[in-house]
Amino acid sequence: MPTTLPRFVVCASTLAVVGSALAQTCEVRSGPQPPAVVELYTSEGCSSCPPADRWLSTLKSPDNVLALSFHVNYWNHLGWRDPFATRETTARQYLLKEALGAKHVYTPQVVLNGRDHRGWHGQRAVDLSGLPAATAPALRLSRQGDVVTAQVAATPGSAPAGELAGYWAVLQDGLLSKVTRGENAGEDLRHDHVVSLYQPVPAWKAAQGGGAQLTLPARSVQRVAFVVTDPGLTRPLQALVLHCPA
């Protein structure tokens, strides 16, 4: 379960891994330019989704883009139950629908930096604009054992309504499915950047800084992301992914 940590200030720097005979700490700090945050809402029960899944897999650069694949469950009734869809990832798309003033949810939907982005076809990672640096708080992620800690710097006067929030995303790559029913029956589907665990973090006072901890699932996890957002969890302001050696 996540816990609220004391408030702290963190400076931007670079990646570091330090080890000892007793424990190993892996950490990463945000740099001067925040990445683009790309959220794909997709489903294995949607025949128009595989091209979007393949496109998301091309976004490999860790420096200028954070790609997140949120599988949704509302197409499960079409005959195939998406094994990667959860109530939490589906609820996030409905939250975005309300924030964007949309009438419906749909798949595949690409959301770039909190905005609906329909021009994703053929775009490369370098074509995607990063988050504004002026409103991005410094962020540090560190992992020791199965516990990952996020530390967000104080940002006086720059946050919406004086508060910030955020969410954890545990990511998995190279997931394979042999679909036997539904709209994609007979297809072998591959997915990268799949959000296997989505966990929001309550808002904190931006002027004081904040942080949270996540205890990872028992299975081996190498990539964990933390996204700092507005208090409504829909507009990203900073993002960082921690990729620790196996």
Secondary structure, 3 states (H helix, E strand, C coil): CCCECCCCCCCCCCCEEEECCCCEEEEEECCCCCCEEEEEEECCCCCCCHHHHHHHHCCCCCCCEEEEEEECCCCHHHCCCCCCCCHHHHHHHHHHHHHHCCCCCCCCEEEECCEECCCCCCCCHHHCCCCCHHHCCCEEEEEECCEEEEEECCCCCCCHHHEEEEEEEEEECCEEEECCCCCCCCCEEEECCEEEEEEEEEEEEHHHCEEEEEECCCCCCCEEEEEEECCCCCCEEEEEEEECCC
